[in-house]
């Protein structure tokens, strides 16, 4: 079982037969409705759920398919595989997904194939975050299509980040007035400019950043003896464990809503977070979240990061 399957409301799936039934439903709903547009909706108990399919051939004329079906509004299971010469679908693997709704970055993206199977990881070096973002690529088929057409690299892409979590805690916010918010934003913008200049080899910028980091370290070392670390740190975005697309994050909740899995009736909480000036969506099973979410509070947890690359239409 995929560890993050429970994040979209399937915490009680234990047997392979139960999982296979879900995979079969995804394949049937997407392939059997192949006469309809590639992005459509199905009705279930008067509720409308999205499904999508995308098909492309690579340089060796292997035909890959990506079949997605929502089980909660905006989240579901994606099945990937190939079509053989008889036009039969050959299942390879599946993964749970969350559809993001906010553009997280417009920086350049590098994509690399993973060794184990036909899946891809994306790398985005956004100066706002402070670390290189490595994510699991959600829309693999458009990338394969562009690669086969020899249209890579593509300029003008944008990145939509989303994440699944199986362990999270709601924390109270750090109270800031409007003046403090504006000051923090100004300092952050100035730091980002210095980082950009340092990347271009500006020695003055490198020196300024070094001195600033030393001052920050001194201040935190002094205050940590009397204050809680989460009163000093507003948000963070750090690699977690040995898998490169998992992160430990602390982010401010700017929006949230609760939905129900249409198969299991388990509650799933969707949150829009601001984390190190990057906006991303996170979903988590209600049973895995400690605390009550609210706008302005903070979410702390471990996430599996997914990315959807929006390619310019003229390239597809």
TIZAMI-491806 format. One record per residue (C-alpha): x, y, z; residue in three letters. Coordinates in pm, whole numbers. Example, Ala and Ser with C-alpha at 12.3 -4.5 7.8 and 13.67 -1.06 7.14 Angstrom:
# residues 2
+--------+--------+--------+--------+
!     c1 !     c2 !     c3 ! residu !
+--------+--------+--------+--------+
!   1230 !   -450 !    780 !    ALA !
!   1367 !   -106 !    714 !    SER !
+--------+--------+--------+--------+
END
This chain:
# residues 316
+--------+--------+--------+--------+
!     c1 !     c2 !     c3 ! residu !
+--------+--------+--------+--------+
!      0 !      0 !      0 !    UNK !
!    111 !    353 !    -70 !    UNK !
!    190 !    521 !    262 !    UNK !
!     11 !    843 !    166 !    UNK !
!   -310 !    674 !     49 !    UNK !
!   -464 !    746 !    390 !    UNK !
!   -414 !   1120 !    334 !    UNK !
!   -703 !   1122 !     82 !    UNK !
!   -936 !    920 !    305 !    UNK !
!   -830 !    556 !    258 !    UNK !
!   -688 !    479 !    603 !    UNK !
!   -867 !    144 !    631 !    UNK !
!   -748 !     -6 !    302 !    UNK !
!   -542 !   -307 !    413 !    UNK !
!   -593 !   -579 !    152 !    UNK !
!   -469 !   -593 !   -205 !    UNK !
!   -821 !   -682 !   -324 !    UNK !
!   -961 !   -355 !   -184 !    UNK !
!   -687 !   -156 !   -353 !    UNK !
!   -738 !   -340 !   -682 !    UNK !
!  -1107 !   -246 !   -677 !    UNK !
!  -1011 !    122 !   -654 !    UNK !
!   -757 !     89 !   -936 !    UNK !
!  -1017 !    -86 !  -1152 !    UNK !
!  -1263 !    197 !  -1089 !    UNK !
!  -1006 !    456 !  -1197 !    UNK !
!   -930 !    267 !  -1519 !    UNK !
!  -1295 !    200 !  -1601 !    UNK !
!  -1416 !    555 !  -1539 !    UNK !
!  -1138 !    710 !  -1749 !    UNK !
!  -1093 !    462 !  -2035 !    UNK !
!  -1455 !    356 !  -2082 !    UNK !
!  -1549 !    722 !  -2112 !    UNK !
!  -1285 !    771 !  -2380 !    UNK !
!  -1541 !    917 !  -2623 !    UNK !
!  -1574 !   1219 !  -2396 !    UNK !
!  -1318 !   1502 !  -2353 !    UNK !
!   -998 !   1414 !  -2168 !    UNK !
!  -1111 !   1613 !  -1865 !    UNK !
!  -1463 !   1540 !  -1746 !    UNK !
!  -1680 !   1495 !  -1438 !    UNK !
!  -1878 !   1204 !  -1296 !    UNK !
!  -2182 !   1220 !  -1073 !    UNK !
!  -2195 !   1031 !   -744 !    UNK !
!  -2484 !   1085 !   -502 !    UNK !
!  -2553 !   1421 !   -672 !    UNK !
!  -2189 !   1522 !   -617 !    UNK !
!  -1963 !   1597 !   -915 !    UNK !
!  -1610 !   1452 !   -922 !    UNK !
!  -1338 !   1516 !  -1180 !    UNK !
!  -1156 !   1256 !  -1382 !    UNK !
!   -884 !   1300 !  -1643 !    UNK !
!   -667 !   1103 !  -1881 !    UNK !
!   -361 !   1195 !  -2080 !    UNK !
!   -190 !    976 !  -2340 !    UNK !
!    136 !   1028 !  -2528 !    UNK !
!    399 !    830 !  -2717 !    UNK !
!    770 !    855 !  -2638 !    UNK !
!   1067 !    847 !  -2880 !    UNK !
!   1042 !    466 !  -2903 !    UNK !
!    667 !    477 !  -2982 !    UNK !
!    570 !    335 !  -2643 !    UNK !
!    229 !    477 !  -2556 !    UNK !
!    203 !    596 !  -2195 !    UNK !
!   -121 !    678 !  -2017 !    UNK !
!   -198 !    873 !  -1703 !    UNK !
!   -549 !    810 !  -1564 !    UNK !
!   -678 !   1018 !  -1271 !    UNK !
!  -1002 !   1000 !  -1075 !    UNK !
!  -1109 !   1212 !   -777 !    UNK !
!  -1239 !   1034 !   -467 !    UNK !
!  -1252 !   1362 !   -276 !    UNK !
!  -1302 !   1693 !   -452 !    UNK !
!   -953 !   1783 !   -573 !    UNK !
!   -779 !   1463 !   -460 !    UNK !
!   -779 !   1104 !   -577 !    UNK !
!   -578 !    822 !   -734 !    UNK !
!   -367 !    838 !  -1050 !    UNK !
!   -295 !    514 !  -1238 !    UNK !
!     -7 !    497 !  -1485 !    UNK !
!     72 !    237 !  -1747 !    UNK !
!    112 !    165 !  -2119 !    UNK !
!   -106 !     64 !  -2412 !    UNK !
!     15 !   -243 !  -2602 !    UNK !
!    -18 !   -316 !  -2975 !    UNK !
!   -370 !   -451 !  -2919 !    UNK !
!   -472 !   -121 !  -2754 !    UNK !
!   -505 !   -290 !  -2415 !    UNK !
!   -405 !    -94 !  -2106 !    UNK !
!   -118 !   -248 !  -1905 !    UNK !
!   -121 !   -124 !  -1547 !    UNK !
!    220 !    -33 !  -1400 !    UNK !
!    167 !    160 !  -1074 !    UNK !
!    -55 !    408 !   -892 !    UNK !
!    -19 !    698 !   -649 !    UNK !
!   -253 !    930 !   -455 !    UNK !
!   -255 !   1292 !   -565 !    UNK !
!   -378 !   1636 !   -461 !    UNK !
!   -461 !   1898 !   -724 !    UNK !
!   -305 !   2233 !   -639 !    UNK !
!   -477 !   2561 !   -726 !    UNK !
!   -203 !   2822 !   -669 !    UNK !
!    113 !   2891 !   -869 !    UNK !
!    402 !   2836 !   -628 !    UNK !
!    700 !   2935 !   -842 !    UNK !
!    796 !   3065 !  -1185 !    UNK !
!   1162 !   2965 !  -1157 !    UNK !
!   1327 !   2726 !  -1404 !    UNK !
!   1257 !   2356 !  -1348 !    UNK !
!   1475 !   2053 !  -1417 !    UNK !
!   1313 !   1710 !  -1460 !    UNK !
!   1489 !   1375 !  -1415 !    UNK !
!   1362 !   1020 !  -1464 !    UNK !
!   1370 !    797 !  -1157 !    UNK !
!   1564 !    471 !  -1187 !    UNK !
!   1301 !    233 !  -1051 !    UNK !
!   1018 !    296 !  -1299 !    UNK !
!    878 !    539 !  -1554 !    UNK !
!    826 !    825 !  -1309 !    UNK !
!    994 !   1161 !  -1278 !    UNK !
!   1120 !   1403 !  -1015 !    UNK !
!   1135 !   1778 !  -1064 !    UNK !
!   1391 !   2020 !   -922 !    UNK !
!   1321 !   2389 !   -869 !    UNK !
!   1577 !   2624 !   -715 !    UNK !
!   1362 !   2905 !   -572 !    UNK !
!   1556 !   3158 !   -364 !    UNK !
!   1251 !   3231 !   -146 !    UNK !
!   1249 !   2883 !      6 !    UNK !
!   1613 !   2859 !    106 !    UNK !
!   1653 !   2499 !    -13 !    UNK !
!   1630 !   2333 !   -353 !    UNK !
!   1274 !   2204 !   -399 !    UNK !
!   1258 !   1844 !   -520 !    UNK !
!    910 !   1714 !   -598 !    UNK !
!    730 !   1415 !   -748 !    UNK !
!    609 !   1511 !  -1097 !    UNK !
!    232 !   1475 !  -1120 !    UNK !
!    187 !   1537 !  -1494 !    UNK !
!    444 !   1303 !  -1647 !    UNK !
!    272 !   1251 !  -1984 !    UNK !
!    298 !   1613 !  -2112 !    UNK !
!    671 !   1601 !  -2033 !    UNK !
!    709 !   1273 !  -2229 !    UNK !
!    517 !   1429 !  -2520 !    UNK !
!    743 !   1737 !  -2529 !    UNK !
!   1052 !   1519 !  -2499 !    UNK !
!    941 !   1305 !  -2795 !    UNK !
!    877 !   1621 !  -2999 !    UNK !
!   1224 !   1750 !  -2898 !    UNK !
!   1080 !   2072 !  -2757 !    UNK !
!   1274 !   2063 !  -2431 !    UNK !
!   1377 !   2270 !  -2246 !    UNK !
!   1061 !   2484 !  -2235 !    UNK !
!   1067 !   2848 !  -2132 !    UNK !
!    784 !   3018 !  -1943 !    UNK !
!    672 !   2727 !  -1725 !    UNK !
!    513 !   2769 !  -1384 !    UNK !
!    497 !   2525 !  -1093 !    UNK !
!    193 !   2434 !   -885 !    UNK !
!    291 !   2257 !   -564 !    UNK !
!     67 !   2032 !   -355 !    UNK !
!    139 !   1784 !    -78 !    UNK !
!     -5 !   1492 !    116 !    UNK !
!     55 !   1444 !    487 !    UNK !
!     -5 !   1158 !    730 !    UNK !
!    111 !   1334 !   1044 !    UNK !
!     38 !   1696 !   1135 !    UNK !
!    -18 !   1935 !   1424 !    UNK !
!   -198 !   2268 !   1441 !    UNK !
!      2 !   2537 !   1621 !    UNK !
!    -91 !   2885 !   1737 !    UNK !
!     41 !   3179 !   1532 !    UNK !
!    303 !   3436 !   1621 !    UNK !
!    106 !   3756 !   1672 !    UNK !
!    222 !   4035 !   1439 !    UNK !
!     74 !   4379 !   1379 !    UNK !
!     55 !   4536 !   1033 !    UNK !
!    381 !   4728 !   1078 !    UNK !
!    570 !   4408 !   1169 !    UNK !
!    423 !   4225 !    869 !    UNK !
!    538 !   4500 !    632 !    UNK !
!    883 !   4510 !    793 !    UNK !
!    925 !   4132 !    761 !    UNK !
!    818 !   4149 !    396 !    UNK !
!   1065 !   4430 !    325 !    UNK !
!   1354 !   4246 !    494 !    UNK !
!   1268 !   3929 !    302 !    UNK !
!   1263 !   4111 !    -33 !    UNK !
!   1600 !   4271 !     41 !    UNK !
!   1747 !   3932 !    136 !    UNK !
!   1615 !   3772 !   -184 !    UNK !
!   1779 !   4048 !   -387 !    UNK !
!   2109 !   3988 !   -207 !    UNK !
!   2086 !   3613 !   -274 !    UNK !
!   2021 !   3679 !   -643 !    UNK !
!   2324 !   3910 !   -658 !    UNK !
!   2539 !   3658 !   -468 !    UNK !
!   2452 !   3390 !   -722 !    UNK !
!   2589 !   3618 !   -992 !    UNK !
!   2919 !   3647 !   -803 !    UNK !
!   2870 !   3980 !   -624 !    UNK !
!   3124 !   3966 !   -338 !    UNK !
!   2960 !   4252 !   -145 !    UNK !
!   2630 !   4063 !   -147 !    UNK !
!   2803 !   3744 !    -28 !    UNK !
!   2968 !   3935 !    256 !    UNK !
!   2638 !   4102 !    355 !    UNK !
!   2460 !   3765 !    364 !    UNK !
!   2739 !   3611 !    573 !    UNK !
!   2725 !   3892 !    830 !    UNK !
!   2346 !   3876 !    838 !    UNK !
!   2352 !   3500 !    903 !    UNK !
!   2604 !   3549 !   1183 !    UNK !
!   2382 !   3816 !   1345 !    UNK !
!   2078 !   3588 !   1315 !    UNK !
!   2268 !   3296 !   1471 !    UNK !
!   2383 !   3517 !   1762 !    UNK !
!   2031 !   3650 !   1824 !    UNK !
!   1870 !   3305 !   1818 !    UNK !
!   2141 !   3156 !   2041 !    UNK !
!   2071 !   3424 !   2300 !    UNK !
!   1691 !   3405 !   2287 !    UNK !
!   1656 !   3025 !   2268 !    UNK !
!   1741 !   2992 !   2640 !    UNK !
!   1427 !   3185 !   2739 !    UNK !
!   1186 !   3141 !   2446 !    UNK !
!   1029 !   2847 !   2267 !    UNK !
!   1176 !   2771 !   1924 !    UNK !
!    833 !   2803 !   1757 !    UNK !
!    802 !   3155 !   1895 !    UNK !
!   1127 !   3244 !   1719 !    UNK !
!   1065 !   3058 !   1393 !    UNK !
!    754 !   3166 !   1203 !    UNK !
!    773 !   2916 !    913 !    UNK !
!   1026 !   2665 !    780 !    UNK !
!   1071 !   2425 !    489 !    UNK !
!   1330 !   2150 !    549 !    UNK !
!   1418 !   1818 !    383 !    UNK !
!   1302 !   1519 !    588 !    UNK !
!   1431 !   1163 !    599 !    UNK !
!   1612 !    987 !    316 !    UNK !
!   1354 !   1040 !     40 !    UNK !
!   1427 !   1359 !   -151 !    UNK !
!   1063 !   1464 !   -206 !    UNK !
!    960 !   1457 !    161 !    UNK !
!    982 !   1767 !    379 !    UNK !
!    916 !   1883 !    731 !    UNK !
!    728 !   2212 !    713 !    UNK !
!    576 !   2479 !    932 !    UNK !
!    342 !   2711 !    745 !    UNK !
!     65 !   2962 !    808 !    UNK !
!   -289 !   2855 !    717 !    UNK !
!   -441 !   3112 !    479 !    UNK !
!   -745 !   2902 !    386 !    UNK !
!   -891 !   2558 !    463 !    UNK !
!  -1197 !   2342 !    410 !    UNK !
!  -1316 !   1993 !    500 !    UNK !
!  -1444 !   1734 !    251 !    UNK !
!  -1548 !   1369 !    268 !    UNK !
!  -1415 !   1071 !     73 !    UNK !
!  -1707 !    944 !   -137 !    UNK !
!  -1612 !    576 !    -83 !    UNK !
!  -1508 !    561 !    284 !    UNK !
!  -1686 !    872 !    424 !    UNK !
!  -1361 !    966 !    600 !    UNK !
!  -1303 !   1338 !    652 !    UNK !
!  -1012 !   1499 !    466 !    UNK !
!   -887 !   1846 !    556 !    UNK !
!   -752 !   2069 !    279 !    UNK !
!   -529 !   2362 !    376 !    UNK !
!   -366 !   2639 !    175 !    UNK !
!    -35 !   2727 !    341 !    UNK !
!    214 !   3012 !    316 !    UNK !
!    554 !   2861 !    390 !    UNK !
!    874 !   3062 !    335 !    UNK !
!    678 !   3284 !     93 !    UNK !
!    571 !   2983 !   -114 !    UNK !
!    201 !   2894 !   -144 !    UNK !
!    102 !   2527 !   -153 !    UNK !
!   -198 !   2306 !    -81 !    UNK !
!   -181 !   2025 !    175 !    UNK !
!   -440 !   1758 !    252 !    UNK !
!   -447 !   1527 !    553 !    UNK !
!   -686 !   1272 !    700 !    UNK !
!   -878 !   1418 !    995 !    UNK !
!   -761 !   1133 !   1220 !    UNK !
!   -395 !   1219 !   1146 !    UNK !
!   -424 !   1588 !   1237 !    UNK !
!   -377 !   1696 !   1599 !    UNK !
!   -564 !   2018 !   1669 !    UNK !
!   -829 !   2230 !   1500 !    UNK !
!   -729 !   2421 !   1185 !    UNK !
!   -818 !   2790 !   1152 !    UNK !
!   -706 !   3074 !    928 !    UNK !
!   -401 !   3239 !   1084 !    UNK !
!   -291 !   2932 !   1278 !    UNK !
!      5 !   2725 !   1166 !    UNK !
!     38 !   2369 !   1037 !    UNK !
!    343 !   2164 !   1134 !    UNK !
!    398 !   1826 !    976 !    UNK !
!    579 !   1598 !    732 !    UNK !
!    465 !   1612 !    369 !    UNK !
!    515 !   1425 !     43 !    UNK !
!    563 !   1703 !   -212 !    UNK !
!    407 !   1683 !   -557 !    UNK !
!    446 !   1928 !   -843 !    UNK !
!    236 !   2002 !  -1151 !    UNK !
!    428 !   2184 !  -1425 !    UNK !
!    211 !   2418 !  -1630 !    UNK !
!    361 !   2423 !  -1978 !    UNK !
!    276 !   2706 !  -2223 !    UNK !
!     -7 !   2589 !  -2449 !    UNK !
!    184 !   2649 !  -2773 !    UNK !
!    432 !   2377 !  -2673 !    UNK !
!    177 !   2102 !  -2606 !    UNK !
+--------+--------+--------+--------+
END
